[in-house]
Amino acid sequence: MRLIALTILGLFGHGVIAQMILPPPPSIAASGYVLMDAETHTILLEHNSREKLPPASLTKIMTSYVAAAEIAAGSVALDDDVVVSENAWRAVGSRMFIDPNSTVKFSDLLRGVIIQSGNDASVAVAEHVAGSEQQFSVMMNETAKKLGLEDSYFMNSTGLPDADHYMSARDVALLSDALIRDHPEHYRIYSEREFEYNNIKQPNRNRLLMLDPSVDGVKTGYTESAGYCLAVSAKRDDMRLISVVMGAESTPVRTRETRKLLSYGFRNYRTKVLLAEGQHVTDARVWFGTTEQVPIGVGETVKKTMFQRLFDGVTREVILHDLIEAPIAAGKQLGEIRLIVAEEEIARVPLIALAAVEEKGVFGRVWDSVLLMFEDHQEQPQAPTPSDAES
C-alpha cells in the first residue's frame, strides 16, 4: 500500500494544540466512578472503573433488566397476579411493604423495585420469574455475560451484602445503557418520582430527577459496606451521558459528585460523525478496466466522542493499494483511511470501491500492460553515472 493523499480537515497552526489548555477534570469523592457517552461507550472520566465493588441496590438495575427481558419474551406479563411469599415479605432493608400471602400485580412489584428500591419487591419479582431467588441469580449472571459485563457477579436480586456479589462502575454504566437501549418502555419507570402502595407513598431516591430536568434515571444504592452509590443517565440535546458513582460517604455527596461529572461532560465533550459509510473520498486509477477511474469511499461510519475543540484539528490520511486492477466489485476494499488528532491515530477504517469496474478485452489489457511498464520504468530511480560515483 502507498500513501497517496493527505487531506486536511482542520489544523491548529503554529503549535496551538500543544499550547492548548484543556479544562482539568473535577476531583470526585468516591471509591470508584465512571462517566460514559451512551452512544459510543467512550469513557470520558474514570477512577477504579473496573474495580469489583459491592453495588448495593444498583443490583436492581439487573433485576429489572431480566424482568423486562422476560416480559418481552412473553414468559411473564405486567398484569400477572403475584402471590407474595413469606420469604419475600421477610426481606430486610428498604421495603415496598407488601404483605405475605397477598396478591400484587407484577407491574406494581416492578415499581416497588425501581422507585421504592424495595428488597421485598425484588425477591417477589425473582421468585415469580424464576421460581426462586437463587435461580433468578443464575439468570442475572447469564445476562451479564451476554451483555459483556466482565466485572460483575450476582448472588441475589436485592444487592444485600455478600462477599461474592459485586459490580464495577463500568459494568453499571454498560448495564444502564443496555436497559435504555433494549427496553425503553420499561426504562420510563425510572423517571417516575414517587409510587404509592399499601397506602404508603415513597419518593424516588434519585434526587437528581428533581434537580436536573435532563436526568431520566437510573438508580441509587446504599449498604454499610457499599457506601452511597448512584447511577444516573441524562440527555441534553442529542447527547446522553451515563454517570456512576460508587462508595460515596453520604446521599448529598453522591448527588453532588454526580452533578460535577455530568456538568464536566456536557460542557466539554461532543459526539460527531467524522466519516459516513459510503462517503466519497477520492478517485483512483484503474488498470485493465473499462473505465480508468474508480470512486473510492468510506467502508464504515466513524463516530467519535472527544473534547469539542479537538474536532477542528482532525486530519485524515488516505492510503491505497499500490496497483488497482479490474475487475473490481463494488464494496471491494482498496485501501484505508486514518483519522489523526494531535498526532494520535483515533480511527482506521477500510476504503472501498463505490462502483464496479469491468475488465477490458484482450487488446485493451495488452495496451494497459504497455502503459503500466512504461510508468513503472519512469518511476525507477536512475543508476548513477560514473561522474556521480565515488572514486
C-alpha positions as CSV (number, residue, x, y, z in Angstrom):
1,M,0.0,0.0,0.0
2,R,1.1,3.6,-0.5
3,L,0.2,6.9,0.9
4,I,-1.4,8.8,-2.0
5,A,-3.0,11.8,-0.2
6,L,-3.1,13.8,3.0
7,T,-6.3,15.7,3.2
8,I,-6.5,18.3,5.9
9,L,-9.9,18.6,7.5
10,G,-8.6,21.1,10.0
11,L,-5.3,22.1,11.6
12,F,-4.3,24.0,14.7
13,G,-1.5,26.1,13.3
14,H,1.8,27.1,14.9
15,G,1.7,24.5,17.7
16,V,-1.6,25.6,19.1
17,I,-2.6,22.1,20.0
18,A,0.5,21.7,22.2
19,Q,-0.3,25.1,23.8
20,M,-4.0,24.4,24.3
21,I,-5.1,24.3,27.9
22,L,-7.9,21.8,28.3
23,P,-10.2,22.0,31.4
24,P,-8.9,19.8,34.2
25,P,-11.3,17.0,35.3
26,P,-13.1,17.5,38.6
27,S,-12.0,15.8,41.8
28,I,-14.6,13.1,42.7
29,A,-15.0,11.8,46.2
30,A,-15.9,8.2,45.6
31,S,-14.3,4.7,45.7
32,G,-15.0,4.3,42.0
33,Y,-16.7,6.2,39.3
34,V,-17.1,6.5,35.5
35,L,-18.6,8.9,33.1
36,M,-19.5,7.4,29.7
37,D,-21.1,8.6,26.5
38,A,-24.0,6.3,25.9
39,E,-23.8,6.2,22.1
40,T,-20.1,5.5,21.6
41,H,-19.4,4.0,25.0
42,T,-16.4,6.4,25.2
43,I,-15.2,6.7,28.8
44,L,-14.8,10.4,29.5
45,L,-13.7,10.2,33.1
46,E,-13.0,7.3,35.4
47,H,-11.3,6.1,38.6
48,N,-11.2,2.5,39.6
49,S,-13.9,1.9,37.0
50,R,-13.1,-1.8,36.7
51,E,-12.8,-2.5,40.4
52,K,-15.2,-5.1,41.7
53,L,-17.2,-3.2,44.4
54,P,-20.3,-4.0,46.4
55,P,-23.1,-2.4,44.3
56,A,-25.9,-2.3,46.9
57,S,-29.3,-1.6,45.2
58,L,-27.6,-0.8,41.9
59,T,-28.1,-4.5,41.6
60,K,-31.8,-3.9,41.0
61,I,-30.9,-2.4,37.5
62,M,-30.1,-6.0,36.6
63,T,-33.1,-7.3,38.4
64,S,-35.4,-5.1,36.4
65,Y,-33.5,-5.8,33.1
66,V,-34.0,-9.5,33.5
67,A,-37.7,-8.9,34.3
68,A,-38.1,-6.6,31.3
69,A,-36.5,-9.3,29.1
70,E,-38.9,-11.9,30.3
71,I,-41.8,-9.7,29.7
72,A,-40.6,-9.1,26.1
73,A,-40.2,-12.8,25.7
74,G,-43.8,-13.4,26.9
75,S,-42.7,-15.5,29.9
76,V,-44.4,-13.1,32.3
77,A,-46.8,-10.2,31.9
78,L,-47.3,-6.9,33.6
79,D,-50.8,-7.8,34.7
80,D,-49.7,-11.1,36.3
81,D,-51.1,-11.6,39.8
82,V,-48.1,-12.5,42.1
83,V,-48.7,-14.2,45.5
84,V,-46.2,-12.7,47.9
85,S,-44.2,-15.4,49.7
86,E,-43.2,-15.2,53.4
87,N,-39.6,-15.3,52.1
88,A,-40.1,-12.1,50.1
89,W,-42.0,-10.4,53.0
90,R,-39.1,-11.1,55.4
91,A,-36.5,-9.4,53.2
92,V,-34.6,-6.8,55.2
93,G,-33.7,-3.3,54.3
94,S,-35.7,-0.9,52.1
95,R,-39.2,-2.1,51.5
96,M,-42.3,-1.8,49.4
97,F,-44.3,-3.0,52.3
98,I,-46.1,-5.9,50.6
99,D,-48.0,-8.3,52.9
100,P,-47.3,-12.1,53.0
101,N,-49.8,-14.2,51.0
102,S,-51.3,-11.1,49.4
103,T,-51.7,-10.8,45.6
104,V,-49.8,-8.0,43.9
105,K,-49.7,-7.0,40.2
106,F,-46.3,-7.7,38.6
107,S,-46.3,-4.1,37.3
108,D,-46.6,-2.8,40.9
109,L,-43.8,-5.0,42.0
110,L,-41.6,-3.5,39.3
111,R,-42.3,0.0,40.6
112,G,-41.6,-1.2,44.1
113,V,-38.2,-2.4,42.8
114,I,-37.3,0.6,40.7
115,I,-38.8,3.6,42.6
116,Q,-39.0,2.4,46.2
117,S,-35.9,0.1,45.9
118,G,-37.9,-2.5,47.8
119,N,-35.9,-5.6,48.7
120,D,-39.2,-7.4,49.4
121,A,-40.4,-6.5,45.9
122,S,-37.1,-7.6,44.4
123,V,-37.4,-11.1,45.9
124,A,-41.0,-11.4,44.9
125,V,-40.1,-10.5,41.3
126,A,-37.2,-13.0,41.3
127,E,-39.5,-15.8,42.6
128,H,-42.2,-15.0,40.1
129,V,-39.8,-15.0,37.1
130,A,-37.5,-17.9,38.1
131,G,-39.2,-19.8,40.9
132,S,-36.6,-18.8,43.5
133,E,-34.1,-16.0,44.1
134,Q,-31.2,-18.5,43.6
135,Q,-32.4,-19.5,40.2
136,F,-33.0,-15.9,39.3
137,S,-29.4,-15.0,40.2
138,V,-28.4,-17.6,37.6
139,M,-30.4,-15.7,35.0
140,M,-28.8,-12.4,36.2
141,N,-25.3,-13.9,35.7
142,E,-26.1,-15.3,32.2
143,T,-27.5,-11.9,31.2
144,A,-24.3,-10.2,32.5
145,K,-22.2,-12.5,30.2
146,K,-24.5,-11.8,27.3
147,L,-24.1,-8.0,27.8
148,G,-20.3,-8.2,28.2
149,L,-20.2,-7.3,31.9
150,E,-16.8,-8.6,32.8
151,D,-16.6,-7.4,36.4
152,S,-20.0,-8.4,37.8
153,Y,-21.4,-11.4,39.7
154,F,-24.8,-11.7,41.3
155,M,-25.8,-13.7,44.3
156,N,-29.2,-12.1,44.9
157,S,-31.8,-9.8,43.3
158,T,-31.5,-7.1,46.0
159,G,-27.9,-6.1,46.4
160,L,-27.8,-7.1,50.1
161,P,-24.2,-7.7,51.1
162,D,-22.5,-10.9,50.0
163,A,-18.7,-11.4,49.6
164,D,-19.3,-13.0,46.1
165,H,-21.7,-10.3,44.9
166,Y,-20.1,-7.4,43.0
167,M,-20.2,-5.0,40.1
168,S,-17.8,-2.4,38.7
169,A,-18.7,1.2,37.9
170,R,-18.1,0.5,34.2
171,D,-20.4,-2.5,34.3
172,V,-23.2,-0.5,35.9
173,A,-22.8,2.1,33.1
174,L,-22.9,-0.5,30.4
175,L,-25.9,-2.2,32.0
176,S,-27.8,1.1,32.3
177,D,-27.1,1.8,28.6
178,A,-28.4,-1.7,27.7
179,L,-31.5,-1.1,29.7
180,I,-32.2,2.2,28.0
181,R,-31.5,0.7,24.5
182,D,-33.2,-2.7,24.8
183,H,-36.2,-1.8,27.0
184,P,-37.1,1.9,26.5
185,E,-40.7,1.5,27.7
186,H,-39.6,-0.3,30.9
187,Y,-36.9,2.4,31.4
188,R,-39.6,5.1,31.6
189,I,-40.5,3.8,35.1
190,Y,-37.1,5.0,36.3
191,S,-38.1,8.6,35.8
192,E,-41.3,8.4,37.9
193,R,-40.8,10.5,41.0
194,E,-43.0,8.5,43.5
195,F,-45.0,5.4,44.0
196,E,-47.7,4.6,46.5
197,Y,-48.6,1.1,47.6
198,N,-50.5,-0.2,50.6
199,N,-51.3,3.5,51.5
200,I,-47.6,4.2,51.8
201,K,-46.2,6.8,49.3
202,Q,-42.4,6.8,48.8
203,P,-40.4,9.1,46.6
204,N,-37.8,8.0,44.1
205,R,-34.5,8.1,45.9
206,N,-32.7,9.6,42.9
207,R,-32.8,13.3,43.9
208,L,-31.4,14.4,40.6
209,L,-34.8,13.6,39.0
210,M,-36.0,16.7,40.8
211,L,-32.8,18.8,40.5
212,D,-31.9,18.3,36.8
213,P,-34.6,18.1,34.1
214,S,-32.2,16.3,31.8
215,V,-32.0,13.3,34.2
216,D,-34.4,10.4,33.5
217,G,-32.8,7.6,35.6
218,V,-31.3,5.4,36.9
219,K,-30.8,4.1,40.4
220,T,-29.5,4.7,43.9
221,G,-28.0,2.2,46.3
222,Y,-26.7,2.0,49.9
223,T,-25.4,-0.5,52.3
224,E,-22.7,0.0,55.0
225,S,-20.2,-2.0,53.0
226,A,-21.0,-0.3,49.7
227,G,-21.4,3.2,50.8
228,Y,-23.7,5.6,48.9
229,C,-24.0,4.7,45.2
230,L,-25.7,6.5,42.3
231,A,-26.1,5.6,38.6
232,V,-27.6,8.5,36.6
233,S,-28.5,8.9,32.9
234,A,-29.0,12.3,31.5
235,K,-29.8,13.5,27.9
236,R,-29.2,17.0,26.7
237,D,-29.9,17.7,23.0
238,D,-28.7,14.6,21.2
239,M,-26.1,13.5,23.7
240,R,-26.7,11.1,26.5
241,L,-24.2,10.6,29.3
242,I,-24.2,7.9,32.0
243,S,-22.5,8.6,35.3
244,V,-21.9,6.0,38.0
245,V,-20.6,6.9,41.5
246,M,-19.8,4.1,44.0
247,G,-18.7,4.3,47.6
248,A,-19.6,8.0,48.4
249,E,-19.9,8.9,52.0
250,S,-23.4,10.3,52.0
251,T,-26.5,10.9,49.9
252,P,-25.6,14.6,49.4
253,V,-22.1,13.7,48.4
254,R,-23.2,11.1,45.7
255,T,-25.6,13.7,44.3
256,R,-23.0,16.5,44.3
257,E,-20.3,14.4,42.7
258,T,-22.6,13.1,40.0
259,R,-23.6,16.7,39.1
260,K,-19.9,17.6,38.8
261,L,-19.4,14.7,36.4
262,L,-22.4,15.5,34.3
263,S,-21.5,19.2,34.1
264,Y,-18.0,18.4,33.0
265,G,-19.1,16.0,30.4
266,F,-21.8,18.1,28.8
267,R,-19.7,21.2,28.9
268,N,-16.6,19.9,27.2
269,Y,-17.5,16.9,25.1
270,R,-19.4,16.3,21.8
271,T,-20.1,13.3,19.7
272,K,-19.8,13.7,15.9
273,V,-19.8,11.7,12.7
274,L,-16.3,12.2,11.2
275,L,-16.8,9.8,8.3
276,A,-20.1,8.4,7.0
277,E,-20.3,4.9,5.4
278,G,-20.3,5.3,1.6
279,Q,-18.9,8.9,1.7
280,H,-16.8,9.6,-1.4
281,V,-13.2,10.3,-0.6
282,T,-11.2,10.2,-3.8
283,D,-10.9,8.6,-7.2
284,A,-8.1,6.1,-8.2
285,R,-6.5,4.9,-11.4
286,V,-7.7,1.5,-12.5
287,W,-5.6,-0.7,-14.8
288,F,-7.2,-3.2,-17.2
289,G,-10.6,-1.7,-16.6
290,T,-13.4,-0.5,-18.9
291,T,-13.1,2.9,-17.1
292,E,-9.8,4.5,-15.9
293,Q,-11.1,5.8,-12.6
294,V,-13.0,4.2,-9.7
295,P,-14.7,6.2,-7.0
296,I,-13.5,5.3,-3.6
297,G,-15.3,5.8,-0.3
298,V,-15.6,5.0,3.4
299,G,-16.3,1.4,4.3
300,E,-17.9,2.2,7.7
301,T,-19.1,5.1,9.7
302,V,-16.8,6.7,12.2
303,K,-18.4,8.4,15.1
304,K,-16.3,9.8,17.9
305,T,-16.8,11.4,21.3
306,M,-14.0,13.9,22.1
307,F,-13.3,17.3,23.6
308,Q,-15.3,19.5,21.3
309,R,-12.5,21.9,20.5
310,L,-10.4,19.0,19.1
311,F,-12.7,18.3,16.3
312,D,-11.3,21.2,14.3
313,G,-7.9,19.6,14.5
314,V,-8.7,16.3,12.9
315,T,-6.7,15.3,9.8
316,R,-7.0,12.3,7.5
317,E,-4.6,10.2,5.5
318,V,-5.8,8.2,2.5
319,I,-3.7,5.0,1.8
320,L,-4.5,3.0,-1.3
321,H,-3.2,-0.3,-2.7
322,D,-0.1,0.1,-5.0
323,L,-1.9,-1.4,-8.0
324,I,-5.6,-1.3,-8.5
325,E,-6.7,-3.8,-11.3
326,A,-10.0,-4.7,-12.8
327,P,-12.3,-6.4,-12.4
328,I,-13.4,-4.6,-9.2
329,A,-16.6,-5.4,-7.4
330,A,-18.5,-2.6,-5.7
331,G,-17.6,-2.8,-2.0
332,K,-14.1,-4.3,-2.5
333,Q,-11.5,-2.9,-0.1
334,L,-8.9,-0.8,-1.9
335,G,-7.2,0.8,1.0
336,E,-7.6,2.5,4.3
337,I,-8.2,5.9,5.8
338,R,-6.6,7.1,9.0
339,L,-8.0,9.8,11.3
340,I,-5.5,11.7,13.4
341,V,-5.8,14.4,16.0
342,A,-2.9,15.9,17.9
343,E,-0.5,13.3,16.3
344,E,-2.6,10.4,17.6
345,E,-4.5,8.0,15.4
346,I,-8.1,7.9,16.6
347,A,-9.5,5.6,13.9
348,R,-8.5,3.5,10.9
349,V,-11.3,2.1,8.6
350,P,-11.4,0.5,5.2
351,L,-11.7,2.4,1.9
352,I,-13.9,0.6,-0.7
353,A,-14.9,0.8,-4.3
354,L,-18.1,2.7,-4.6
355,A,-18.8,1.3,-8.1
356,A,-17.9,-1.9,-10.0
357,V,-15.4,-1.8,-12.8
358,E,-15.4,-4.5,-15.5
359,E,-12.3,-5.9,-17.1
360,K,-11.2,-4.7,-20.6
361,G,-11.0,-7.1,-23.6
362,V,-7.7,-8.7,-24.7
363,F,-6.4,-5.8,-26.7
364,G,-7.2,-3.3,-24.0
365,R,-5.4,-5.3,-21.4
366,V,-2.3,-5.6,-23.7
367,W,-2.3,-1.8,-24.2
368,D,-2.6,-1.1,-20.5
369,S,0.3,-3.6,-19.8
370,V,2.5,-1.5,-22.1
371,L,1.4,1.7,-20.4
372,L,2.0,0.2,-17.0
373,M,5.5,-1.0,-17.9
374,F,6.3,2.5,-19.2
375,E,5.0,4.1,-16.0
376,D,7.0,1.6,-13.8
377,H,10.1,2.4,-15.9
378,Q,9.6,6.1,-15.4
379,E,9.3,5.7,-11.6
380,Q,12.5,3.6,-11.3
381,P,15.5,5.6,-9.9
382,Q,18.2,6.2,-12.4
383,A,21.5,4.4,-12.0
384,P,24.4,6.8,-11.0
385,T,26.7,7.9,-13.8
386,P,30.4,7.4,-13.4
387,S,30.8,11.1,-12.5
388,D,28.3,10.6,-9.7
389,A,30.1,7.5,-8.3
390,E,32.6,7.8,-5.5
391,S,36.2,7.5,-6.6
